């Protein structure tokens, strides 16, 4: 019933830009924490950015100044705008939602992942 559908990945040249999208359904989006994580083979998934209800954000040091996370609550969508992309940004990017339902039960869900490849 809960779905997180990611899109926007692909091949981009170093220095280029790309915007990822994740549309949520079947979950309370408005009051949830949203995030983007990335993972490369044989390494653990790492935080890229998070955005909290009301707009506060955090970023990994490696992407500060280059990536921007934002949310559209009306569309239940979270975005990751990426600029000045580097080869080391190559990874599978996953969206993530974390929050509490009406009964104050904690939940968290992951999207299926979208591949971002930065290469000439």
N, C-alpha and C positions, 0 to 999 in steps of 0.2 A: 504494500500500500504506500509506503514511503519511497519516493523516487528523487534522486538527484541526477539530473541529466546535464553533463558537461559538453561543451563545444568550444571551438575556436583554436584548437591546437593545429600544428602543422610545421612546415619547414620555413625558416626565416633566416636571412643573412645576418651575420654579426653587425651590431649597431642598429638593427631593425626593430620594429615594434609588432606587438601582437596583443590581442585582448581575448581573454578567456571568459566564458559565461557558464553559469551553473543555475539551472532552474529547479526549484524545489516544489514538491507536491506531497500532500498527505501528511504534512507536519506543520506545526506552528512556527512560521517563519519570522514573524514580527519581533518576537522576544528572544530569538535565538542568537547565539554566537555563531559566526560564520568564518570559515577559514579556507586558505589554500595551502596545500602541502605538496611536496614533490619528492620523487624517489628515482634513484638510478639503480641499475642492477647491482646486487650484492651489497647495497647500503641501506641503512634504515631511512624510513620516511622522515622528512624534516619539515619543520614549519617554514612557510614563506611569509604569510601574512594572516592576520585575523582582524575582524571588525565586529564590534559589539553593538548591542542595541543602543540607539542614540547617536552612533557614529564614531566613537573612539576606535583607534586602530593601533596595531603594532606590526613591525616588520623585522624580518631577519636582517642582521647587519649586512649580509651579502647583497641585499636587494634594495636597501634604503636609498632613496633618491632616484631610483629607476622604476620601481613598481608602485602602483596605486591600487588599493582595494576599495571598492565601493559597493553599495547595495541599493536595490530598488525594491522596497517592501511591497509596493503595489503589484509588481510583477513577480514577486517571490524569487528574485534573481540576485546573485552575487557575481561581481565581475573582478577580474584581475587584469589591469592594464599594465603592460610590460613595455618598457622602452630601453634603448641602449643595450639590447640583448647581447649576451656573451656566450661563447661555446659552453662554458661551465653552467649555464642555465639549462642546458639540455637535460630533460628528465620527463617522466610521466607526472603530470600535475593532477592532483585530486582536490575536489572541493569537499568540505566537511561542515556539518552542522551539529551544534551541541546546544542543549537547552533542557527545559523542564516542561512537562505537560501540565494540564489543568489540575491533576492530582499531585503535582510536585514530584513526579517521577522523572528521573534523569534519562535522557536519551542522547545518542550520538549516531550519526550515519555518515557514510562515505559515498561519493560518486564513483563511477567506474574508471575514471582516469582519462586524460587526454594527453597525447604525446606532443611535446614541444622539442623540436630539433633546431639548434642554432648552428648553422654551418654554411660555408661558401660552396 
